[in-house]
């Protein structure tokens, strides 16, 4: 059940897959939304090192198919209620596509990985080839730290402070 969106029918039309096919085309004007622990904010900004990065990429929602608060909905959180979370938003053009610091170079791409109840779900995919058909891999600590630092710099320079949302429906 939706807890952050007021209109349940509109929410289901927007967020559920409803038979739609995967959309691999990301526009440079699209925003990406990521939930983030409020406790990891320092002076209102996220700590870069608290942005998770693992072998399945960085999970985000696309603005083309969701609103910012949708990333907090149980439908996009494995059925869990995420109290104490804020939403980071950044542009598709904001994340660094390549970080040629080490050999091999790591390339970052967006991959639409919709769920039945969270059509907007996508991941920032990483591997040396930059090929979303190949497995995602976890880059070195240096690359992860550089990626997060560059992303946070873009978020801050755009003035996109983390957003907090009020629960509108019952938490059940």
Secondary structure, DSSP 8 states (H G I E B T S, - for coil): --SS-S-HHHHHHHHS-TT--------TT-EEEEEEEGGGEETTEE-GGGS--BTTBEEEEETTT--GGGGGSGGGTTT---TTEEEEEEEGGGS-SEETTSSS-EEEEEEE---SS-TTEEEEEEETT--TTS------HHHHHHHHHHHHHHHHHTT---B-----S---
